[in-house]
Every structure is written in C-alpha cells, then in structure tokens.
C-alpha cells in the first residue's frame, strides 16, 4: 500500500494529508461509516510517522477525521476475532504500543483534533499525541470501553490515562468501560482544550504551530492540576502520590470490583492489575502486563460471548424487523401515549428524548399530572447529574402535552397504550382510538402477557395493531420487544421497529402468543424460585445463588421490583395457557392476596422501611413456615437457569422467536441473563446439548414434568446439531 507523496499532499486507503505552513494536516477517512484501528489504518499511520519525521518541511502534525461523527471509534473487532492464541494477541498489543511510542517520541508535535467517537484504541492514539482538542458537541464521546467486550485497553491506555488524570479518575473510566462527553473529558484533563466543531480544524492548526514554535508548552504537572482541584480531590491526589496510599487505593478497588463482578468478568481485574504493576514496577512492566493481559483476554470465552452479543445487537440495528428487506416504515411525526403510570411515563420520556412530540392521555387530570411528574423527575435528575443543561431539558419537556380526553390526538401517527393489564380494558381503549383518530394510525399495546391477536380482535383495522413491550424502568432498560399477530402488516412492524430504534432501544421482533418471549421465559424462572422457597430455601440464599451465577439481581428481589401483584396476575394467564409446566407453587398466590406488592408498597420479600433492606420473614408463613434449610447454590442457579433456557427453546421450536440470536439478545437486554454466558442458547451450547438434556431429565425425575426437555432441544441433541450453525 504505497503512499505517493507530492507537494499537494498524499493519499492512502485510510488517510490523506496536506502540508499547510509547515503543519501536516492528516485526515483519517477509512472505508465504512466510522474510522476503526485496523491493519490498513495502522500501516498507513506507521508510514506516515516515518515520512513526517523525515520531511524537513513538516514541523508538526494535526490528526483530524473526515467522518461525520467519528474520530476513531476503536479497534476493528473482526481483526481481534482473528487472534487464535494469547501469544498472538500479546504480539498485536506490543506492535500497537511500538507504533504509538514512535508517535509520542516524535520531535514534531502531534495534535489530536477530536470530534465524534474517540474510543478504545482511538483514545489511545490521542493519548500518544502531545496535545488534544475536543469539540463540545453531543456526538463527541471519549473513553476506553474495552472491558464491555471482555478486553482491556491494549495500546497503552492503562498506563497513559492514569498518569494524565490520576489513578482513581482513570480507574473509574477503565474498569467500567465508561464514555464521557467532550466537556467531561476536558474537566478531567483528558483533553487540553474544548471548542465548537466549526473551529476545530482552525484551532488545531494554530496549536500545532505554537507547539512547533515553542510558544505552547502544556503544563500537566501535579502542581498545575492542584490549582483546579476541590479539597476532596486534593486529598485523593495526595493518597495517590505515595506508595502506601496507592497500595490502599488498589486494594479497595480490587475489593469493590470482585463484589461487583463476582469473578465472572476477568477483564476489569486484568486492567486494574496492569495499572497497579505500572505504578509499582515501572512503565515498562506495566505495558508488558497490559499486553499479556490483552492477549489472554482476546481468546477468553467471556470475550467471545460479549463480542457475539455486540455483533448481534449491531445487526439488529440494521434490520427492519420483517423478512422483506424492502419494506419501509411509515413516517411517524407524533406519538400518543395512553396511560400516565410508570410505564406510560417512561415511554413518554424516551419518546420526547428521541425528538417526538407526545400527547399523553389519562382518565383524569391527576393521572396526566402523575405522568408529567414522572417524566420531569427523570429530566431533573439529568440536570442534577450534569448530563443535560436546564435549557436542554426544558426544550425536551416542551414536547410533552397532556389531555384527559381525545383532544389533540386526531393527527397522531402511533398510539402506545400502557393501561391496566386486562383484555377488556385494552380492547375498550383500542375501540376509542379507532373511533376518534385517523384510520391509518398504528395502535401498539405495551402488554407484557396478553396475546396481541386477542386485543386486535376488537379492531376494525387489525393490520395496524402491534405489540410494543417495554421493560421497567423504561429509561434504563435497553430492550423493546415488538410483537406481531397473524394480521399485523409488515409496514406496521417496520414502523414499530423504527420508532423503537429512534428511542434508543435494541429491538427484537417476535410472533404473537401468551407471554410472547421475554415474559414467557421469565415465568418458569420466577416460578422455580417459588418452588425453592416451598422446599425450605431462604429468600436471600436463592437470590444470592442467581447473582453469583451472573444475574444483576436475584429472582425474588426482581419480583419485588416488578410487583408481586402484577406477577401473580401474569402467572394465572401463563398457567391457563401452558398448564402444569407453568403452574405456580402452592402459597405464591397468597402473597398477593395478603397485600404484598413489593417495593411499590414497601411490602414484599424484603422490607423497605428505614435502614438496610432485609428479608421479611413473615413471607415464610405462606410457604411452609419460618424454619429454613441450606441449599446448594450451584444446583439452585442451574435449576432456575435451565427453566429459562428450556422455555427459550420451546419458543424457538414454536417459531415465537425468529432466531437463537434474537432469543439471546432478548434474554440479556430484557431480563439480565448473564452477558458473559452469551444468552440462554449460547449457554446451553457451552454445556453441551446432550448434557443439558440429561440434566433436565434428572430434574424431571426428581421434581416433575415442568423440567421435561423441549422437543427441539431433544432433536438437536440427538442429531448432534447446535442452535448456532455455520
């Protein structure tokens, strides 16, 4: 890949450059919508550094992107997937470090002019530059997200970032894979200057000249940093500046990390170790620890699963939700939100955040007011956390209007209802919408269990009826489950998918049926927790077993969050549809009758009064008495996870799911199935399908027919086939 140079500049496959008054302005513009560090771009940068150092006419360099909203968005993940051994991965890391070291040591200063995504290897490139300028606009996001893919920064990020902004501040970014805005990056000291995008190139050119002339000498010394720090941050910096304090800091960081990950995610621990080694044994050994860790993580099963999920969710972003790829969604200019409760308020919030005008309807002014208050509370929190300005949230909130009748709803393109989970109520609302509103309007139900076809039976235009199942809290949960019944049109499905994507959701499309996919696989999982209690297990022991397995919360705490009353109602629907396989354990129905609703009325499996949350032992009176017995946490986790995974296979066999991929994404993004396990289908494959069948059959003999292996699982195991083939 030769780089032909002339006075006007030069051009390669991934970058071009021109010399302007002694400054080489290098524009990164590789193939594809974003810049990524790949073999091609790395090779071009390597050739560029050699030419810059050898050209007397060049005194300094500006790196800037030719993409709309991407500086360098990270490494090419497909390149990383080609790594077959830990040694190969470590060698790749060392090669990247060597390249950036040459850039860092160059006698001709480099300036990174950052707009858009500057992530992972992109930030590591910027950290090797002598000066960094970022734009103050929303697309600019800066960080080291590698741990989210089961990796660690492999080109010096664990060594350069802590020395630039301090150990604790760097660990906050590295260990969580956090991305920050340009404004936050400037405040932290990750970048030296913040400018509007319109003048980014001009300012970068000026700074490059000043650096070359010696007029600009960035002062990043500890003394200079201290001038900007609060007393609290000064105390933290003092702790970092001595070996005893650093040892304490690393020890506490490790303790918190293990408590959070339960040892399931090795990447943050290896990143922390690389930072520690760099400080305790020197930069050279720190860099080597980083490279060795990077290589080992490249071939780890956790990284493989997390990368699979990354690709799966990215693939979903490009799909329209139907088999015919030519189908286009309808234009949606205005949304109608029917119901101002927690779900309705949450859906209204993500909709106005996406730019949609929303008209919220409830039965009376008090209901509308509650919806408004919920939305305003989320927006106010964004201001208090400095994620948005007061002006920005006021402009967003202005897109929300309310009504207790159908005034102002005649021109709505898409209605989303989140009213009481009762078929007759939802059908009544649907009839009202069709009587008052334009005929082409789409009606979407946020039901969590009622078949969409039964709701659509009340419609004059069933082709316009679809399910849009959001998860609580809507503004935090990433999944949207779109449900099509037999008469839903492709255009309606594509429109629901497009709206969900604009709201920032990962969207899966499933076929209609009781519980659809997510509620259906959640029911036996929750039910098995109930059976464990009936057998004498303690509430906190069951929850702890599943958290140790990798779920974010245990099943009984989840029930408190969802609402025991709602779960009891859904359980009846499931039992009617699926019989003994979904029958709830004895005593569970008594909990709802006893007024236990969970967190919302501070009466559930746990107490929610003053002080620390603890188990409410009066629950045991309904499930066999207060005397509890110890459990095997591994067997407990296996029982519950197998119930969820087996039901997922039922859904695939019945074509509720379009693919195993959608099933894994739905379980992870909607229900918190451990991402490092890859979802229920990937997890079953990791067990081995024949082994999964054997274990289910053993549990069936011991506990009854609810553990009978799904027919498709039996067929695949017998044929020696997997769910993911090819």
HUNOR-V315147 format. One record per residue. RES is the residue in one small letter. PHI is phi in radians with two decimals (* if undefined). BURIAL is + if it has 24 or more other C-alpha atoms within 12 Angstrom, else -. Layout:
RES	PHI	BURIAL
RES	PHI	BURIAL
This chain:
x	*	-
x	-1.24	-
x	-2.00	-
x	-1.37	-
x	-1.87	-
x	-2.56	-
x	-1.11	-
x	-1.32	-
x	2.38	+
x	-2.56	+
x	-2.44	+
x	-2.29	+
x	-1.21	+
x	-2.06	+
x	-2.72	+
x	-2.39	+
x	-2.66	+
x	-2.35	+
x	-1.73	+
x	-2.16	+
x	0.89	-
x	1.49	+
x	-1.86	+
x	-1.45	+
x	-1.64	+
x	-1.77	+
x	-1.80	+
x	-1.48	+
x	-2.74	+
x	-1.38	+
x	-1.14	-
x	1.68	-
x	-1.28	-
x	-2.31	+
x	-1.43	+
x	-2.33	+
x	-1.29	+
x	-2.33	+
x	-0.98	+
x	-1.17	+
x	-1.17	+
x	-1.04	+
x	-1.13	-
x	-1.16	+
x	-1.14	+
x	-1.08	+
x	-1.14	+
x	-1.10	+
x	-1.04	+
x	-1.13	-
x	-1.20	+
x	-1.08	+
x	-1.14	+
x	-1.69	-
x	-1.86	-
x	-1.15	-
x	-1.30	-
x	-1.65	+
x	-1.89	+
x	-2.83	+
x	-2.35	+
x	-2.02	+
x	-1.74	+
x	-2.48	+
x	-1.73	+
x	-1.63	+
x	-1.44	+
x	-1.14	-
x	-2.40	+
x	-2.59	+
x	-1.35	+
x	-2.43	+
x	-1.48	+
x	2.15	+
x	-1.42	+
x	-1.23	+
x	-1.17	+
x	-1.09	-
x	-1.13	-
x	-1.16	+
x	-1.18	+
x	-1.36	-
x	-1.19	+
x	-1.85	-
x	-2.34	-
x	-1.08	-
x	-1.12	-
x	-1.09	+
x	-1.11	+
x	-1.12	+
x	-1.13	+
x	-1.08	+
x	-1.09	+
x	-1.10	+
x	-1.11	+
x	-1.11	+
x	-1.11	+
x	-1.08	+
x	-1.11	+
x	-1.23	+
x	-1.12	+
x	-1.14	+
x	-1.14	+
x	-1.13	+
x	-1.52	-
x	-0.99	+
x	-1.23	+
x	-1.90	+
x	-1.05	+
x	-1.89	+
x	-2.06	+
x	-1.63	+
x	-1.81	+
x	-1.83	+
x	-2.37	+
x	1.55	+
x	-1.21	+
x	-2.18	+
x	-2.22	+
x	0.99	+
x	-1.05	+
x	-1.12	+
x	-1.19	+
x	-1.12	+
x	-1.10	+
x	-1.10	+
x	-1.13	+
x	-1.39	+
x	-1.35	+
x	-1.39	+
x	-2.64	+
x	-2.30	+
x	-2.17	+
x	-2.21	+
x	-1.47	+
x	-1.68	+
x	-1.81	+
x	-0.99	+
x	-1.09	+
x	-1.34	+
x	-2.27	+
x	-2.19	+
x	3.07	+
x	-2.17	+
x	-1.52	+
x	-0.98	+
x	-1.09	+
x	-1.21	+
x	-1.91	+
x	1.32	+
x	-2.10	+
x	-2.27	+
x	-1.00	+
x	-1.93	+
x	-2.14	+
x	1.76	+
x	-1.06	+
x	-1.28	+
x	-1.81	+
x	-1.37	+
x	-1.13	+
x	-1.04	+
x	-1.29	+
x	-1.53	+
x	-2.08	+
x	1.80	+
x	-1.12	+
x	-1.10	+
x	-1.08	+
x	-1.21	+
x	-1.09	+
x	-1.02	+
x	-1.47	+
x	-1.20	+
x	-1.29	+
x	-1.80	+
x	1.14	+
x	-1.32	+
x	-2.00	+
x	-2.17	+
x	-1.27	+
x	-1.04	+
x	-1.09	+
x	-1.17	+
x	-1.07	+
x	-1.15	+
x	-1.11	-
x	-1.31	+
x	1.67	+
x	-1.24	+
x	-2.16	+
x	-1.58	+
x	-2.69	+
x	-2.20	+
x	-2.46	+
x	-1.15	+
x	-1.05	+
x	-1.03	-
x	-2.01	-
x	-1.01	+
x	-1.13	+
x	-1.10	-
x	-1.15	+
x	-1.06	+
x	-1.05	+
x	-1.09	+
x	-1.16	+
x	-1.10	+
x	-1.16	+
x	-1.12	+
x	-1.11	+
x	-1.13	+
x	-1.43	-
x	1.41	-
x	-1.38	-
x	-2.01	-
x	-2.25	-
x	-0.98	+
x	-1.79	-
x	-2.00	-
x	-1.23	-
x	-1.01	-
x	-1.07	-
x	-1.15	-
x	-1.06	+
x	-1.11	-
x	-1.11	-
x	-1.78	-
x	-1.62	-
x	-1.32	-
x	-0.96	-
x	-1.11	-
x	-1.27	-
x	-1.12	-
x	-1.13	-
x	-1.16	-
x	-1.12	+
x	-1.07	+
x	-1.12	-
x	-1.26	+
x	-1.49	-
x	-2.26	-
x	-1.02	-
x	-1.15	-
x	-1.10	-
x	-1.12	+
x	-1.05	-
x	-1.13	-
x	-1.05	+
x	-1.17	+
x	-1.13	-
x	-1.17	-
x	-1.09	+
x	-1.12	+
x	-1.06	-
x	-1.14	-
x	-1.13	+
x	-1.12	-
x	-1.10	-
x	-1.43	-
x	-1.65	+
x	0.97	+
x	1.35	-
x	-1.45	+
x	-2.05	+
x	-1.26	+
x	-1.05	+
x	-1.06	+
x	-1.16	+
x	-1.20	+
x	-1.15	+
x	-1.06	+
x	-1.11	+
x	-1.12	+
x	-1.09	+
x	-1.05	+
x	-1.05	+
x	-1.04	+
x	-1.45	+
x	-1.50	+
x	-2.14	-
x	1.84	-
x	-1.02	-
x	-1.04	-
x	-1.26	-
x	-1.11	+
x	-1.08	+
x	-1.19	+
x	-1.06	+
x	-1.10	+
x	-1.13	+
x	-1.11	+
x	-1.09	+
x	-1.05	+
x	-1.08	+
x	-1.18	+
x	-1.23	+
x	-0.98	+
x	-1.90	+
x	-1.42	+
x	-1.11	+
x	-1.09	+
x	-1.14	+
x	-1.02	+
x	-1.17	+
x	-1.17	+
x	-1.20	+
x	-1.03	+
x	-1.15	+
x	-1.04	+
x	-1.16	-
x	-1.11	+
x	-1.18	+
x	-1.15	-
x	-1.10	-
x	-1.11	+
x	-1.11	-
x	-1.67	-
x	-1.72	+
x	-1.66	+
x	1.60	+
x	-2.28	+
x	-1.17	-
x	-1.44	-
x	-1.22	-
x	-1.45	-
x	-1.19	-
x	-1.87	-
x	-1.27	+
x	-1.25	+
x	-1.32	-
x	-1.99	+
x	-1.79	-
x	-2.57	+
x	-1.93	+
x	-1.96	+
x	-1.89	+
x	-1.82	+
x	1.99	+
x	-1.90	+
x	-1.31	+
x	-1.09	+
x	-1.21	+
x	-1.06	+
x	-1.11	+
x	-1.14	+
x	-1.16	+
x	-1.05	+
x	-1.08	+
x	-1.15	+
x	-1.33	+
x	-1.23	+
x	-1.10	+
x	-1.39	+
x	1.79	+
x	-1.40	+
x	-1.22	+
x	-2.19	+
x	-1.87	+
x	-1.68	+
x	-2.02	+
x	-2.38	+
x	-1.21	-
x	-2.63	-
x	-1.10	-
x	-1.12	-
x	-1.13	+
x	-1.09	+
x	-1.08	+
x	-1.13	+
x	-1.10	+
x	-1.07	+
x	-1.10	+
x	-1.14	+
x	-1.09	+
x	-1.11	+
x	-1.08	-
x	-1.17	+
x	-1.14	+
x	-1.11	+
x	-1.12	-
x	-1.09	-
x	-1.18	-
x	-1.12	-
x	-1.61	-
x	1.08	-
x	-1.56	-
x	-2.53	+
x	-1.49	-
x	-1.06	-
x	-1.09	-
x	-1.08	-
x	-1.27	+
x	-1.12	-
x	-1.15	-
x	-1.17	+
x	-1.09	+
x	-1.13	-
x	-1.38	+
x	-1.81	+
x	-2.21	+
x	-2.41	+
x	-2.80	+
x	-1.86	+
x	-2.33	+
x	-1.72	+
x	-1.17	-
x	1.39	+
x	-1.93	+
x	-1.12	+
x	-1.79	+
x	-1.25	+
x	-1.59	+
x	-2.44	+
x	-1.77	+
x	-2.13	+
x	-1.78	+
x	-2.41	+
x	-1.66	+
x	-0.98	+
x	-1.33	+
x	-2.43	+
x	-0.98	+
x	-1.10	-
x	-1.17	-
x	-1.17	+
x	-1.15	+
x	-1.07	-
x	-1.11	+
x	-1.08	+
x	-1.11	+
x	-1.10	+
x	-1.07	+
x	-1.17	+
x	-1.34	-
x	-1.75	-
x	-2.01	+
x	-1.18	-
x	-1.12	-
x	-1.49	+
x	-1.11	+
x	-1.61	+
x	-1.98	+
x	-2.03	+
x	-1.77	+
x	-1.61	+
x	-1.00	+
x	-1.77	+
x	-2.62	+
x	-1.26	+
x	-1.03	+
x	-1.12	+
x	-1.04	+
x	-1.21	+
x	-1.15	+
x	-1.20	+
x	-1.08	+
x	-1.54	+
x	-1.68	+
x	-1.42	-
x	-2.31	+
x	-1.05	+
x	-1.15	+
x	-1.68	+
x	-1.83	+
x	-2.59	+
x	-1.75	+
x	-2.29	+
x	-1.66	+
x	-1.63	+
x	-2.12	+
x	-1.70	+
x	-1.31	+
x	-1.03	+
x	-1.32	+
x	-1.97	-
x	-1.42	+
x	-1.46	+
x	-1.62	+
x	-2.23	+
x	-1.82	+
x	-1.64	+
x	-2.05	+
x	-1.90	+
x	-1.66	+
x	-1.08	+
x	-1.81	+
x	-1.12	+
x	-1.35	+
x	-1.02	+
x	-1.11	+
x	-1.12	+
x	-1.08	+
x	-1.06	+
x	-1.18	+
x	-1.07	+
x	-1.12	+
x	-1.10	+
x	-1.12	+
x	-1.04	+
x	-1.09	+
x	-1.12	-
x	-1.33	+
x	1.57	+
x	-1.67	+
x	-1.50	+
x	-1.99	+
x	-2.01	+
x	-1.93	+
x	-2.23	+
x	-1.45	+
x	-1.13	+
x	2.89	+
x	-1.05	+
x	1.38	+
x	0.93	+
x	-1.93	+
x	-1.14	+
x	-1.13	+
x	-1.19	+
x	-1.39	+
x	-1.28	+
x	-1.02	+
x	-1.21	+
x	-1.11	+
x	-1.14	+
x	-1.03	+
x	-1.16	+
x	-1.09	+
x	-1.12	+
x	-1.10	+
x	-1.07	+
x	-1.12	+
x	-1.10	+
x	-1.45	+
x	1.93	+
x	-1.25	+
x	-1.48	+
x	-0.98	+
x	-1.24	+
x	-1.17	+
x	-1.13	+
x	-1.09	+
x	-1.11	+
x	-1.07	+
x	-1.40	+
x	-1.18	+
x	-1.12	+
x	-1.23	+
x	2.31	+
x	-1.26	+
x	-1.17	+
x	-2.42	+
x	-1.31	+
x	-1.13	+
x	-1.40	+
x	-1.13	+
x	-1.06	+
x	-1.05	+
x	-1.08	+
x	-1.24	+
x	-1.20	+
x	2.00	+
x	-1.10	+
x	-1.12	+
x	-1.17	+
x	-1.10	+
x	-1.12	+
x	-1.13	+
x	-1.14	+
x	-1.05	+
x	-1.13	+
x	-1.10	+
x	-1.13	+
x	-1.11	+
x	-1.12	-
x	-1.43	-
x	-2.05	-
x	1.19	-
x	-1.04	-
x	-1.08	+
x	-2.01	+
x	-1.13	+
x	-1.28	+
x	-1.21	+
x	-1.04	-
x	1.65	+
x	-1.15	+
x	-1.11	+
x	-1.18	-
x	-1.11	+
x	-1.18	+
x	-1.12	-
x	-1.41	-
x	1.47	-
x	-1.43	+
x	-2.00	+
x	1.78	+
x	-1.05	+
x	-1.12	-
x	-2.06	-
x	0.99	-
x	-2.54	+
x	-2.64	+
x	-1.27	+
x	-2.14	+
x	-1.55	+
x	-2.29	-
x	-1.55	-
x	-1.22	-
x	1.49	-
x	-1.25	-
x	-1.06	-
x	-2.55	-
x	-1.13	+
x	-1.58	+
x	-1.20	-
x	-1.18	-
x	-1.02	+
x	-1.09	+
x	-1.10	-
x	-1.61	+
x	-2.29	+
x	1.82	+
x	1.78	-
x	-1.45	-
x	-1.36	-
x	-1.96	-
x	-2.23	-
x	-1.17	-
x	-2.19	-
x	-1.53	-
x	-1.08	-
x	-1.18	-
x	-1.15	-
x	-1.05	+
x	-1.07	+
x	-1.11	+
x	-1.03	+
x	-1.22	+
x	-1.17	+
x	-1.15	+
x	-1.08	+
x	-1.13	+
x	-1.17	+
x	-1.12	+
x	-1.20	+
x	-1.08	+
x	-1.17	+
x	-0.95	+
x	-1.10	+
x	-1.18	+
x	-1.11	+
x	-1.58	-
x	1.09	-
x	-1.14	+
x	-1.57	+
x	-1.46	+
x	-2.90	+
x	-1.03	+
x	-0.97	+
x	-1.12	+
x	-1.16	+
x	-1.21	+
x	-1.08	+
x	-1.09	+
x	-1.20	+
x	-1.31	+
x	-1.38	+
x	-1.75	+
x	-2.11	+
x	1.41	+
x	-0.98	+
x	-0.94	+
x	-1.03	+
x	-1.18	+
x	-1.61	+
x	1.50	+
x	1.78	+
x	-1.07	+
x	-1.28	+
x	-1.10	+
x	-1.15	+
x	-1.04	+
x	-1.14	+
x	-1.19	-
x	-1.26	-
x	1.66	-
x	-1.05	+
x	-1.06	+
x	-1.16	-
x	-1.09	+
x	-1.10	+
x	-1.04	-
x	-1.19	+
x	-1.08	+
x	-1.16	+
x	-1.13	-
x	-1.18	+
x	-1.11	-
x	-1.12	-
x	-1.48	-
x	-2.07	-
x	1.98	-
x	-1.18	-
x	-1.14	+
x	-1.72	+
x	-1.03	+
x	-1.03	+
x	-1.07	+
x	-0.93	-
x	-1.15	+
x	-1.14	+
x	-1.06	+
x	-1.12	-
x	-1.15	+
x	-1.11	+
x	-1.16	-
x	-1.47	-
x	1.23	-
x	-1.83	-
x	-1.89	+
x	-1.42	+
x	-1.74	-
x	-2.14	-
x	1.59	-
